[in-house]
Amino acid sequence: MTPAVPPRLSRTAHHDALWFAAAAALAATRTPRARRAATRGLASLGLASLTVSALGKRTVPTARQLKRRPASTAFPSGQAASAAAFATGVALESPAWGTVVAPVAASAALARGHSGAHFPGDVLAGAALGVGAAFAVRGMVPTRGQVAPPARPRAEVPALPDGEGLVLVANTGAGSAERVRALRDALPRAEVVECEPGDVPAELEKAATRARVLGVCGGDGTVNAAARAALRSGLPLAVLPGGTLNHFAYDLGIEGVRDLARALCAGDAVRVDVGRYSCGGKHGVFLNTCSVGVYPELVRERERWSHRIGGWPAGVLAALRVLRADRHPLEAEVQGRTHPLWLLFAGNGTYHRMGLAPGRRLDMSDGQLDVRVVHGGRRPAVRLLAAALAGPLTRSPAHAAVQVGRLRLDHVAPGTLLAYDGEVTEVEGRVTLEKLPEALTVYRPADPVRLTPH
C-alpha cells in the first residue's frame, strides 16, 4: 500500500460513508445471503457507534507525540470500531463476503494510526468494541447458520449432475428471469418452462408426466401448486425461490441456484411434512401456514392493491384497512369449545424464534401443527401486536399457542376466508386441519452452511 492510500482511505471511512457504500454494493448483488450480510454489518456498525457515543471518548492528551493534532477526540477510535463492527457482522452472516470486506476494514482501521490521529491502543480498543458489537447483534438476531434445520430424514433420489431429467416450471410473474438464466448455466440439460401465473398449474401437470424430478421457481403460492403436482405424481420436488418471501425454500436451506444445483448434483433430499385442510368436498395442502380470521382478509385486500402500488405498500394499506374496520371476531367451535377469534394460525411444523429474529422452522418433519390463537375482544390491532411480541410464550391474555397433530373447527360461518401459503379460499361448517407426515420429498443440500459469496 502506498503512503498516500491510508489517509485517503481514512477520509473515505469518515462518517461511515465507506461502509454504507459497501452495504449498498452487497445489496446490489440481489442475493439473500449478501443482503443479510449487509444488513447485519450495518446493524453491528450502528450498535458500535451508539456504544462509543454512550461511553464517550477521552480527548488525546497534548503530550502525545502525533504527526498532527487530531480533529476529533481519540479514545477509543470510532472509525476503527465501525470498520471492525461492519466487517465482523458481514463475516458472521457470510464468511466468504467477510474475507472480501476484512482487508478493507483492517486498512481503514490501521489508517487512523498511520495518519497520526490515534495511538495503536486507540485503534485496538475501537476494533475490540466493534467486534463485540457484532457478536452482541448476533446474540439478539441469530444468523441462519446458527439455526440450520436438521438434514433428516434423508430420502433416496436420483442425482442429476447436469440437470437431465429435471423439468422446472418458472412463474414469470414472480420476476424469476435472472435465476432461471443462472439455473440454465448451472444445469444445462435441465428443461425450463417459463409461463404466466395463470398457466402454472397446467404446466406443472404436463411437466410431471415427463420429468424424473419436478422443479419450480416462484413464490410460496407457486411452490404450493408444484407440491400438489409432485404429491399426485409421486415425484421429488426441486424448489428454486423466486418470489418475495420464499419461506418454504429458506427454511429448507435453499436460497439460490447454487444451493439447489449442489443438492441436485449430489442427489441430496429430505422428506418433509405437508399440512392439509378439508371442508366438505373442498381440500388442499399447505407447506407453510393456514389461517382463518383477519389474516385471510388482509391477504385478499393486499392482492386487490398490489398490482397498483406494489407488494409491500399494499400489505401496509391492507393491514390498516382491515384492522381499522368495524368488525366482529370470528365465532368457531375449536376442539368442542366455542371461541371468539380474531385469528387462528396453523403452521406446518413448529416455528421457533431466537432473540428478535422472525420465527422459522428448525424441523420440517416434526409431525406438529403449530397453532396460535388470538382471542376475540376489543381492539384487534392491540391483541394481534401483543400476540406477535409474545413470540414463543405459549399463553398470554391475548393469545394461546399449542402444538397438535390435528385440529377441527366446527360451525364456521358461510363465506369465512381461509388463507394457505398466500392463497385464499372460502370455507364453512366443519374445517379440519391435519398433517401428512413426511409426505413430500424435496431436494436440499446435505450441508446447509455455504461458504460461497452468493
C-alpha positions in Angstrom: 0.0 0.0 0.0 1.4 3.4 -1.0 1.8 6.1 1.7 -1.0 8.1 0.2 -3.5 5.3 0.5 -4.1 5.2 4.3 -5.1 8.9 4.6 -7.3 8.6 1.6 -9.0 5.5 2.9 -9.3 7.1 6.3 -11.1 10.1 4.8 -13.4 7.8 2.9 -14.3 5.9 6.0 -15.1 9.1 7.9 -18.8 9.3 9.0 -19.1 5.6 7.9 -19.6 6.5 4.2 -17.3 3.7 3.1 -19.4 1.1 5.0 -22.8 2.4 3.7 -21.3 2.2 0.2 -20.1 -1.4 0.8 -23.5 -2.4 2.2 -25.2 -0.9 -0.9 -22.8 -2.9 -3.1 -23.6 -6.1 -1.3 -27.3 -5.4 -1.5 -27.0 -4.8 -5.2 -26.0 -8.4 -5.8 -29.7 -9.3 -5.2 -28.8 -12.5 -3.3 -30.5 -13.1 0.1 -27.2 -14.0 1.8 -25.4 -10.9 0.7 -28.3 -8.7 1.6 -28.5 -10.2 5.1 -24.7 -9.7 5.4 -25.1 -6.1 4.5 -28.0 -5.6 7.0 -26.1 -7.4 9.8 -23.0 -5.3 9.0 -24.9 -2.0 9.3 -26.7 -3.1 12.4 -23.4 -4.0 14.0 -21.9 -0.7 12.9 -24.9 1.2 14.4 -24.6 -0.6 17.8 -20.8 0.1 17.9 -21.4 3.8 17.1 -24.1 4.1 19.8 -21.8 2.4 22.3 -18.9 4.7 21.5 -21.2 7.7 21.9 -22.7 6.4 25.1 -19.2 5.6 26.7 -17.8 8.9 25.5 -14.3 9.4 24.1 -11.4 10.6 26.0 -9.5 13.5 24.3 -6.0 12.8 23.1 -3.5 14.4 25.6 -1.3 17.1 24.2 1.7 15.2 25.5 1.2 12.6 22.8 3.7 12.9 20.0 1.4 12.7 17.0 2.2 13.8 13.5 -0.7 16.2 13.6 -3.3 17.3 16.2 -6.4 15.1 15.7 -9.6 16.8 14.5 -11.7 14.8 17.0 -11.4 13.1 20.3 -9.5 9.9 20.2 -10.1 7.0 22.6 -11.5 4.6 21.5 -11.2 5.1 17.8 -14.7 5.4 16.4 -13.6 4.7 12.8 -11.8 1.5 13.9 -15.0 0.4 15.9 -17.1 1.0 12.8 -14.8 -0.9 10.5 -14.4 -3.9 12.8 -18.2 -4.0 13.5 -19.2 -3.9 9.9 -16.6 -6.5 8.8 -17.4 -8.8 11.7 -21.1 -8.5 11.1 -20.7 -9.4 7.4 -18.4 -12.3 8.2 -20.8 -13.8 10.8 -23.5 -13.9 8.2 -21.3 -14.8 5.2 -17.7 -15.9 5.8 -17.0 -15.6 2.1 -18.1 -11.9 1.9 -16.3 -11.4 5.2 -13.0 -12.3 3.5 -13.7 -9.7 0.9 -14.6 -6.9 3.4 -12.0 -7.7 6.1 -8.8 -6.4 4.3 -10.6 -3.1 3.6 -11.8 -2.8 7.2 -8.3 -3.6 8.5 -6.7 -1.0 6.2 -9.3 1.6 7.3 -8.7 1.0 11.0 -4.9 1.0 10.6 -5.0 4.1 8.6 -6.1 6.0 11.7 -2.7 5.2 13.3 -0.8 5.8 10.1 -2.3 9.3 9.7 -1.3 10.2 13.2 -4.8 10.6 14.5 -4.5 7.7 17.0 -2.1 5.6 19.0 -2.3 1.9 18.4 -4.1 1.4 21.7 -7.0 3.7 20.5 -7.3 1.6 17.3 -7.2 -1.7 19.2 -9.8 -0.6 21.7 -12.1 0.6 18.9 -11.7 -2.6 17.0 -12.4 -4.8 20.1 -15.5 -2.7 20.7 -16.7 -3.2 17.1 -16.2 -7.0 17.2 -18.1 -7.1 20.5 -21.0 -5.1 18.9 -21.2 -7.6 16.0 -21.4 -10.5 18.4 -24.0 -8.7 20.5 -26.2 -8.2 17.4 -25.8 -12.0 16.6 -27.0 -12.7 20.2 -30.2 -10.7 19.5 -30.7 -11.8 15.9 -29.0 -15.2 15.2 -27.5 -15.9 11.8 -29.1 -18.5 9.6 -26.1 -20.8 10.1 -26.8 -20.9 13.8 -30.4 -22.2 13.3 -29.8 -24.5 10.3 -32.6 -27.1 10.1 -31.7 -30.8 10.6 -31.0 -32.8 7.4 -33.0 -35.9 8.3 -35.0 -37.9 7.4 -33.0 -38.4 4.2 -34.6 -39.6 1.0 -33.3 -41.7 -1.9 -33.5 -39.6 -5.1 -31.7 -39.5 -8.4 -28.6 -37.4 -8.7 -28.7 -35.1 -11.8 -25.2 -33.7 -12.3 -26.1 -31.8 -15.5 -29.8 -31.4 -14.8 -31.0 -34.1 -17.3 -34.4 -35.3 -16.1 -35.3 -32.1 -14.3 -38.3 -30.2 -15.7 -38.7 -26.8 -14.0 -41.7 -24.6 -14.3 -40.9 -20.9 -13.7 -43.6 -18.3 -12.9 -42.6 -15.2 -14.9 -44.9 -13.1 -12.7 -42.6 -13.7 -9.8 -39.6 -11.9 -11.5 -37.7 -15.1 -11.8 -35.8 -14.5 -15.1 -32.4 -13.9 -13.6 -32.5 -17.1 -11.5 -33.7 -19.1 -14.5 -30.7 -17.9 -16.5 -28.4 -18.9 -13.7 -30.1 -22.3 -13.5 -29.6 -23.0 -17.2 -25.9 -22.2 -16.8 -25.5 -24.4 -13.8 -27.7 -27.3 -15.2 -27.5 -27.1 -19.0 -29.5 -30.2 -19.7 -32.5 -29.2 -17.5 -35.7 -28.4 -19.2 -37.2 -25.0 -18.1 -40.7 -23.9 -18.9 -41.5 -20.2 -18.3 -45.1 -19.3 -18.1 -47.6 -16.7 -16.9 -49.1 -17.2 -13.4 -52.4 -18.4 -14.7 -50.8 -21.2 -16.7 -48.6 -22.5 -13.8 -50.9 -25.3 -12.6 -51.5 -26.7 -16.1 -47.8 -26.5 -17.0 -46.9 -28.3 -13.7 -49.2 -31.2 -14.5 -47.8 -31.5 -18.0 -44.2 -31.4 -16.7 -44.9 -34.1 -14.2 -45.7 -36.5 -17.0 -42.2 -36.4 -18.5 -39.9 -35.5 -15.5 -37.8 -37.5 -13.2 -37.7 -34.5 -10.9 -40.3 -31.8 -10.9 -38.9 -28.3 -10.4 -40.5 -25.0 -9.7 -39.3 -21.4 -9.5 -41.6 -18.8 -7.9 -43.1 -17.7 -4.6 -44.8 -19.7 -1.9 -48.1 -19.9 -3.8 -46.4 -21.3 -6.9 -44.4 -23.8 -4.8 -47.7 -24.9 -3.2 -49.1 -25.7 -6.7 -45.9 -27.6 -7.5 -46.2 -29.6 -4.3 -49.7 -30.7 -5.1 -48.5 -31.9 -8.6 -45.5 -33.7 -7.0 -47.7 -35.4 -4.4 -50.1 -36.6 -7.1 -47.3 -37.9 -9.4 -45.0 -39.3 -6.6 -42.1 -37.2 -7.9 -39.4 -35.5 -5.8 -39.6 -31.7 -5.9 -36.8 -29.2 -6.5 -37.6 -25.7 -5.3 -35.8 -22.5 -6.6 -37.0 -19.5 -4.6 -38.2 -16.8 -6.9 -40.9 -14.8 -5.0 -41.0 -12.2 -2.3 -40.9 -14.3 0.9 -39.9 -17.8 0.0 -40.5 -19.2 3.5 -40.5 -22.9 2.5 -37.3 -22.7 0.4 -35.4 -20.7 3.0 -36.4 -22.9 5.9 -35.1 -25.8 3.9 -31.8 -24.0 3.5 -32.2 -23.2 -0.3 -31.5 -19.6 -1.1 -30.4 -19.6 -4.7 -29.3 -21.6 -7.7 -26.0 -22.8 -6.2 -27.8 -24.4 -3.2 -30.3 -26.2 -5.5 -27.7 -27.2 -8.0 -25.5 -28.7 -5.3 -28.4 -30.7 -4.0 -29.4 -32.0 -7.4 -25.8 -32.9 -8.4 -25.2 -34.8 -5.2 -28.7 -36.4 -5.0 -29.4 -34.9 -1.6 -33.0 -34.7 -0.5 -35.2 -35.0 2.6 -38.8 -35.9 3.4 -40.9 -33.2 4.9 -44.4 -32.9 6.3 -47.3 -31.4 4.4 -50.3 -29.8 6.0 -53.8 -30.4 4.7 -57.1 -28.6 5.1 -60.5 -30.1 4.3 -64.0 -28.6 4.3 -66.8 -30.7 2.9 -65.7 -31.7 -0.6 -63.0 -29.0 -0.7 -59.5 -29.7 0.3 -56.0 -28.5 -0.2 -52.4 -28.6 1.1 -50.2 -26.0 2.7 -46.4 -26.1 3.1 -46.1 -23.0 5.4 -49.2 -21.8 7.1 -53.0 -22.0 7.1 -55.2 -19.4 8.9 -58.7 -18.1 9.4 -59.7 -14.7 10.8 -58.3 -11.3 9.9 -55.2 -12.5 8.1 -57.1 -14.0 5.1 -58.9 -10.8 4.8 -55.6 -8.9 4.9 -54.3 -11.2 2.1 -57.3 -10.6 -0.1 -57.1 -6.8 0.5 -53.4 -6.9 -0.3 -54.0 -8.7 -3.6 -56.5 -6.0 -4.5 -53.9 -3.3 -4.3 -50.6 -4.9 -5.0 -50.8 -4.5 -8.8 -51.4 -0.8 -8.4 -48.9 0.2 -5.7 -46.6 -2.8 -5.2 -46.4 -5.6 -2.7 -45.1 -4.1 0.5 -47.1 -0.8 0.3 -50.2 -2.9 -0.4 -49.5 -5.0 2.7 -49.3 -1.9 4.9 -52.5 -0.4 3.4 -54.4 -3.8 3.7 -53.4 -4.0 7.4 -54.6 -0.5 8.1 -57.9 -1.1 6.3 -58.6 -4.5 7.9 -57.7 -3.6 11.4 -59.5 -0.3 11.4 -62.7 -1.7 10.1 -65.8 -2.1 12.3 -66.0 -5.9 12.5 -66.6 -8.7 15.0 -64.3 -11.6 15.7 -64.9 -15.0 14.1 -67.0 -17.4 16.1 -65.9 -21.0 15.8 -66.0 -24.2 17.8 -62.4 -25.4 18.3 -62.0 -28.9 19.6 -65.5 -28.9 21.1 -65.5 -25.4 22.7 -66.8 -22.2 21.1 -64.4 -19.3 21.0 -64.5 -15.8 19.5 -61.3 -15.5 17.5 -59.5 -12.7 15.7 -57.0 -15.1 14.2 -56.3 -18.8 14.2 -52.9 -19.6 12.7 -51.7 -23.2 12.0 -48.1 -23.6 10.9 -46.8 -26.7 9.1 -44.2 -27.5 11.7 -43.2 -25.7 14.9 -42.0 -22.1 14.4 -39.2 -21.0 16.7 -37.9 -17.6 17.4 -34.5 -16.8 18.7 -33.9 -13.3 20.0 -35.5 -10.7 17.8 -35.4 -12.8 14.7 -38.7 -13.7 12.9 -39.9 -17.3 13.6 -38.6 -20.1 11.4 -38.9 -23.9 11.4 -35.9 -25.9 12.6 -37.5 -29.3 11.8 -39.6 -29.7 8.7 -40.9 -33.2 9.7 -41.8 -32.9 13.3 -45.4 -34.1 12.8 -46.9 -31.0 14.5 -49.3 -28.2 13.6 -48.1 -25.0 15.4 -51.4 -23.5 16.4 -51.6 -19.9 17.5 -54.9 -18.3 18.5 -55.6 -14.6 19.1 -58.7 -14.4 21.3 -61.7 -12.3 20.3 -62.3 -9.0 22.1 -61.9 -5.3 21.7 -59.0 -3.6 19.9 -57.9 -6.4 17.5 -54.8 -4.5 16.4 -53.5 -4.4 20.0 -54.3 -8.0 20.6 -52.5 -9.1 17.4 -49.5 -7.0 18.2 -49.3 -8.4 21.7 -49.5 -11.9 20.3 -46.7 -11.2 17.9 -44.5 -9.7 20.6 -45.2 -12.7 22.9 -43.4 -14.9 20.4 -42.5 -18.3 21.9 -44.7 -17.8 25.0 -47.4 -20.4 25.0 -50.0 -18.2 26.6 -50.8 -14.5 27.3 -54.1 -12.6 28.0 -54.3 -12.0 24.2 -53.3 -15.4 22.7 -52.7 -19.1 23.2 -50.3 -21.5 21.5 -50.3 -25.3 21.2 -48.7 -28.0 19.0 -51.1 -30.7 17.8 -51.2 -33.2 15.0 -54.8 -32.5 14.0 -57.3 -29.6 14.6 -61.1 -29.4 13.9 -63.2 -26.2 13.6 -66.9 -26.5 13.7 -69.8 -24.1 12.9 -67.7 -21.9 10.8 -69.9 -19.2 9.2 -70.5 -19.3 5.5 -68.2 -17.1 3.5 -65.3 -17.3 6.1 -62.0 -16.9 4.4 -59.2 -19.4 4.8 -55.6 -18.5 3.7 -53.0 -21.1 2.9 -49.5 -20.2 1.6 -50.7 -16.8 0.4 -53.8 -18.1 -1.4 -57.3 -17.6 -0.2 -60.5 -19.7 -0.4 -63.9 -19.7 1.3 -65.0 -22.3 3.9 -67.9 -23.0 6.1 -69.2 -25.6 8.5 -66.5 -28.1 9.6 -62.9 -27.4 8.7 -60.2 -30.0 9.5 -56.5 -29.3 9.6 -54.1 -32.2 9.8 -50.6 -33.4 8.9 -49.4 -35.7 6.2 -46.1 -36.9 7.8 -43.1 -37.0 5.6 -45.3 -37.0 2.5 -43.2 -34.8 0.2 -39.6 -35.5 -1.0 -37.7 -32.3 -1.7 -34.1 -31.6 -2.7 -32.0 -29.9 -0.1 -28.2 -29.7 0.2 -26.7 -32.0 2.9 -24.7 -29.2 4.4 -26.8 -26.0 4.7 -23.8 -23.8 5.6 -22.5 -22.1 2.5 -19.1 -20.6 2.1 -19.5 -19.0 -1.3 -20.4 -15.3 -1.6 -23.9 -15.6 -3.2 
